[in-house]
């Protein structure tokens, strides 16, 4: 029931994204950015210094910078270490006891870590809405859009986006600021989201909607050899 070892894979490019059923456009006056489960426990399954995790973290950092600059609220979902069997519930049947009560495993990488003014929620289930204040935060801020970045695309990211749809909150999945167990899982999550509950877009497209000129992260030698 441990997380799988994830092989490197390239993040999807704009021309590879599925067609969206909904014609929504992100609005900095209506949006909230959710950074979903970017803790070392989950990131440790990826090959260090390789795609997709390098590009996913770079693009998440770009979204964070743009949102903070424009006054778009930023919310983090993070799991708590050392959950009791009662707290863990049915997740234990699929994923075991969960994150250890270890600061290193629970940490968010510095490049995408919470800043002053960001909200950090304790997440209990696949959806970041369940048993958290996420819905109340959006309501109190008068916002009805949720931009989602993080891991894993076909699990918590997708279920959170679907839960947003069921609450009449427009979800935007950042296609190259999420990562997954494999490229096949990643693509399947994007297809389902685009066809059923969300708008799927690249980080550059979302930055344009947020009023920030896209600035692509510098390519590494590793990135160049993988493409």
C-alpha positions, 0 to 999 in steps of 0.5 A: 500500500506504499506509494509507487516509485514513479518513472520520469515523464514529460509534462503535457504541452499546450497542444496535447491538452484535451478539449474543454467542455466549459468556456471558463476564464480565470479571473483574479478577482474571483479565484483562489489558488489551491496548492494541493498536498505538496509535501515531501512524503508525496514528492519523494516518490518522484525521481529527484531533479527530473520531470515531471516534478521539476516542471510541476514545482517550477510552474507552481512557484510561478502561479504562487508568485502571480497570485500573491502579486495580484492579491489572489488568496492562496490556500494549501492542503497538507496532511497531518502526520501520525494519524490515528486509525479513526482519523485515517478511516478508509484511506488506510485500506488503500494507502496504509497508515499515511504520513509519518509524524516526521517534520522532514516528510511533512515539509513543503519544499522551500520554493513553493512553501506557504508565505505570510498571509497564506492559509494552510488547511489540514486535509483528511480525504481525497477532496480538499473540501472534506472536513476543512474550511476550504468552502467557507474560505471561498464563500467568505472571500466572495470567490467562486473559482479554484485553481488547483496545482499539486499532486496527485492529478488522478486522485486528490487533484481530480476529486477536489476539482469534481467536488468544487463543481458539485458546489458550483465553484469553477475549478481550473486544473493547471495541467503542467503544475500537477503531477501523477504516478505516470503520464497515462494517469496524468493524461487520464485525469486531465481528460476526465476533468476537462470533460466533466468538471473543470477547465484544464489549462497550462500555467502560461494560460492561467498566468495570462488570465491572472494578468501576469505575463508568462515567464517560462522557467529556465530549462535544465540539461536534464529537461532538455534531454528528456523532451 
